[in-house]
Amino acid sequence: MMPKMSTYFALIFTFLSFNVKSQELNTGPWRFELKTEHATIPFIIELHWNKKRLIGKIFNGKEVIVLNEIIVAGKKIKIPLQMYESSLLLTIEKPGYLVGHHVRHNKKPEILTPITGTHGMKERFPGVKSPAEIDLGGRWKMSLRDEHNQESLGIGLFEQKGDYFTGSILTPTGDYRYLEGFVSGRIFEAASFDGVFNYLIKGKITKNGKMTAELLSGSKTIISGEKNAGVILPDAYAQTQVSALDFKFPDLKGHAVTLNDKKFKNKPVIIQFFGSWCPNCIDEMNYLIPWYKNNAGKGIEIVALSFERSLTEIDAKRQLIKVQKKKQVPYTMLLAGATPNDKPMDKIPGLKNFLSFPTMVFLNKKHIVIKVHTGFTGPGTGEFFEKWKMEFEQTVKDLLK
């Protein structure tokens, strides 16, 4: 049933790849519910018409994601989710009510997760709340235990105003980006939706200040924790090792690129292990793009080694070209891997203990490895993001001496 529905949508949008303004589609706020295996994840999209084009905005706490490639064909709506190989395929079942699926197109068969949308609801978590009896604001030391009983350290970074709170969870391999939710009595609940990081967290704080919670999506992670202003993560510069970096991969035009190319001669080079499917990688790229535009004249280069999770190499190249065009990426992008079977440690001799996308490698003018940073502490982590920026600037300054 599901694959047939996806094929039906594909045919509709192949022949109607333009916007037809629907008289039945209400604009304004819509509250959606994504029905995953372990949780129903709520999120808000605000829709409005700009002439004949439908524009959307997803709200994640302090983050606003603009959706400007929406296609409407009669009662059918396709909402591509940023640059990811995923989208929302929806049908107007009746005025003010949408049904459909969140679809991951880079899987065979496609993964379809049910979704519904109700018009006119502005709140992610509607309903009466009890007065907050806890204050989540501050830094929390967390233990995260996944379904395979693997445990890792995390840091909860939350801000609370009344019964409303926002924040993120930082781990040794990256952060969970932006979440927002509510506090009612001693319980709390929050969610995030960006197309990939789609999850619900809910839990409670005991009277002795202990946190018990669950992070829920297609999987379940058990969280325990307590406030700890001094908690830190393992050193991000001591996790992944690269004895030497040597590669030969095609650029977006199919030309083979190596570090011996004239463009990189006698220049420090920053290598970004990247994937367009990775929200933390996109956050890192959003920082690097304007930074490179302002600093390339100083004699430094950036190379993104992209490991895609597409179905084929053709799909992967098409995906990277889409990212380059949409983001106007000014630095070198290379297709290092096309499918999930392509692993960085298989493609890069001398790379050891690769843990996370993104990972950043700093090379000096002689292309000797100086530093390796695992993961990325994005803008949703506040003070940690500011600390990373200062470290990054200082490292580049040292490389340019």
VENDA-V881001 format. One record per pair of residues at least 12 apart in sequence whose C-alpha atoms are under 8 Angstrom apart, sorted by the first residue. I is the first residue (numbers start at 1). J is the second residue. Records with the same first field share a line. If there is no record, write none. Layout:
I = J + J
This chain:
2 = 112
3 = 109 + 110
9 = 76 + 89
12 = 73 + 76
13 = 71 + 73 + 78
16 = 73
17 = 71 + 73
18 = 71 + 72 + 73
19 = 52 + 53 + 54 + 70 + 71 + 72 + 73
20 = 52 + 71 + 72 + 73 + 74
21 = 52 + 53 + 54 + 72 + 73 + 74
22 = 72 + 73 + 74 + 75
24 = 75 + 92 + 94 + 95
25 = 75 + 92 + 95 + 96
26 = 95 + 96 + 119
27 = 46 + 47 + 48 + 49 + 119
28 = 46 + 47 + 48 + 119 + 120
29 = 44 + 45 + 46 + 47 + 119 + 120 + 121 + 122
30 = 44 + 45 + 46 + 47 + 117 + 118 + 119 + 120 + 121 + 122
31 = 43 + 44 + 45 + 117 + 118 + 119 + 120 + 121 + 122 + 123 + 124
32 = 44 + 45 + 115 + 116 + 117 + 118
33 = 115 + 116 + 117
34 = 102 + 113 + 114 + 115 + 116
35 = 113 + 114 + 115
36 = 113 + 114 + 217 + 218
37 = 217 + 218 + 219
38 = 216 + 217 + 218 + 219 + 220
39 = 199 + 200 + 216 + 217 + 218
40 = 200
41 = 191 + 192 + 193 + 198 + 199 + 200 + 217
42 = 124 + 125 + 191
43 = 58 + 59 + 60 + 124 + 191 + 192 + 193
44 = 58 + 59 + 122 + 123 + 124
45 = 57 + 58 + 59
46 = 58
53 = 70
54 = 68 + 69 + 70 + 71 + 72
55 = 67 + 68 + 69 + 70
56 = 68 + 70
58 = 194
60 = 178 + 179 + 180 + 192 + 193 + 194
61 = 166 + 167 + 178 + 179 + 180
62 = 166 + 178
63 = 178
65 = 82 + 194
66 = 82
67 = 79 + 80 + 81 + 82
75 = 91 + 92 + 93
76 = 89 + 90 + 91 + 92
77 = 89 + 90 + 91
78 = 90
81 = 194 + 195
82 = 195
83 = 276 + 277 + 319 + 322 + 323
84 = 195 + 196 + 276 + 277
85 = 104 + 105 + 106 + 277 + 319
86 = 102 + 103 + 104 + 105 + 106 + 195
87 = 102 + 103 + 104 + 105 + 195
88 = 100 + 101 + 102 + 103
89 = 101 + 102 + 103
96 = 118 + 119 + 120
97 = 116 + 117 + 118 + 119
98 = 116 + 117 + 118
99 = 114 + 115 + 116 + 117
100 = 114 + 115 + 116
101 = 113 + 114 + 115 + 116
102 = 114 + 115
106 = 309 + 310 + 311
107 = 310 + 311
108 = 311
124 = 181
125 = 181 + 182
129 = 163 + 183 + 184 + 185
130 = 183 + 184 + 185
131 = 163 + 183 + 184 + 185
132 = 162 + 163 + 183 + 184 + 185 + 186
133 = 184 + 185 + 186
134 = 183 + 185 + 186 + 205
135 = 160
136 = 158 + 159 + 160 + 165
137 = 157 + 158 + 159 + 160 + 165
138 = 156 + 157 + 158 + 159 + 227 + 229
139 = 155 + 156 + 157 + 158 + 227 + 228 + 229 + 231
140 = 155 + 156 + 157 + 225 + 226 + 227 + 228 + 229 + 231
141 = 153 + 154 + 155 + 156 + 225 + 226 + 227 + 228 + 231
142 = 154 + 155 + 156 + 223 + 224 + 225 + 226
143 = 222 + 223 + 224 + 225
144 = 221 + 222 + 223 + 224
145 = 221 + 222 + 223
146 = 220 + 221 + 222
147 = 219 + 220 + 221
152 = 171
153 = 171 + 172 + 233
154 = 169 + 170 + 171 + 172 + 233
155 = 169 + 170 + 171 + 231 + 232 + 233
156 = 168 + 169 + 170
157 = 169 + 170 + 381
162 = 183
163 = 182 + 183 + 184
164 = 180 + 181 + 182 + 183
165 = 180 + 181 + 182 + 183
166 = 178 + 179 + 180 + 181 + 190
167 = 179 + 180 + 380 + 381
168 = 380 + 381
169 = 381
170 = 377 + 381
171 = 233
172 = 233 + 234 + 236 + 374 + 375
173 = 355 + 356 + 357 + 374 + 375 + 376
174 = 280 + 356 + 375 + 376 + 377 + 378
175 = 280 + 376 + 377 + 378 + 380 + 381
176 = 197
177 = 197 + 280 + 378 + 379 + 380 + 381
178 = 192 + 380
179 = 191 + 192
180 = 192
186 = 204 + 205 + 206
187 = 202 + 203 + 204 + 205
188 = 202 + 203 + 204
189 = 201 + 202 + 203
190 = 202
196 = 277 + 278 + 279
197 = 279
198 = 217
199 = 215 + 216 + 217
200 = 215 + 216 + 217
201 = 213 + 214 + 215 + 216
202 = 214 + 215
209 = 226 + 227
210 = 224 + 225 + 226 + 227
211 = 223 + 224 + 225 + 226
212 = 224 + 225
236 = 372 + 373 + 374 + 375
237 = 371 + 372 + 373 + 374
238 = 372 + 373
239 = 353 + 354 + 355 + 373 + 374
240 = 351 + 352 + 353 + 354 + 355 + 372 + 373 + 374
241 = 350 + 351 + 352 + 353 + 354 + 372
242 = 350 + 351 + 352 + 369 + 372
243 = 350 + 351 + 369
244 = 349 + 350 + 351 + 368 + 369
245 = 348 + 349 + 350 + 351 + 367 + 368 + 369
246 = 258 + 259 + 348 + 349
247 = 259 + 348
249 = 334 + 335 + 336
250 = 334 + 335 + 336
251 = 332 + 333 + 334 + 335
252 = 317 + 320 + 321 + 333 + 334 + 335
257 = 334
259 = 367
264 = 301
265 = 365
266 = 365 + 366
267 = 299 + 300 + 301 + 364 + 365 + 366 + 367
268 = 299 + 300 + 301 + 362 + 363 + 364 + 365 + 366 + 367 + 399 + 400
269 = 300 + 301 + 302 + 303 + 362 + 363 + 364 + 365 + 367
270 = 300 + 301 + 302 + 303 + 360 + 361 + 362 + 363
271 = 302 + 303 + 304 + 305 + 360 + 361 + 362 + 363
272 = 302 + 303 + 304 + 305 + 358 + 359 + 360 + 361
273 = 304 + 305 + 306 + 307 + 357 + 358 + 359 + 360
274 = 304 + 305 + 306 + 307 + 357 + 358 + 359
275 = 306 + 307 + 308 + 309 + 357 + 358
276 = 306 + 308 + 319 + 320 + 323
277 = 308 + 309
278 = 357 + 358
280 = 357 + 358 + 375 + 376 + 377 + 378
281 = 357 + 358 + 376
283 = 378 + 379
284 = 358 + 376 + 378
289 = 329 + 330 + 331
292 = 330 + 331
293 = 330
298 = 400
299 = 400
300 = 400
301 = 331
302 = 331 + 332
303 = 331 + 332 + 333 + 334
304 = 331 + 332 + 333 + 334
305 = 333 + 334 + 335 + 336
306 = 333 + 334 + 335 + 336 + 337
307 = 335 + 336 + 337 + 338 + 339 + 340 + 342 + 343 + 344
308 = 335 + 337 + 338 + 339 + 340
309 = 338 + 339 + 340
310 = 338 + 339 + 340
311 = 338 + 339
312 = 338 + 339
313 = 338 + 339
315 = 338
316 = 335 + 338 + 339
317 = 335 + 338
320 = 335
355 = 374
356 = 374 + 375
357 = 374 + 375
358 = 374 + 375 + 376
359 = 372 + 373 + 374 + 375 + 376
360 = 372 + 373 + 374 + 375
361 = 373
363 = 399
364 = 399 + 400
365 = 399 + 400
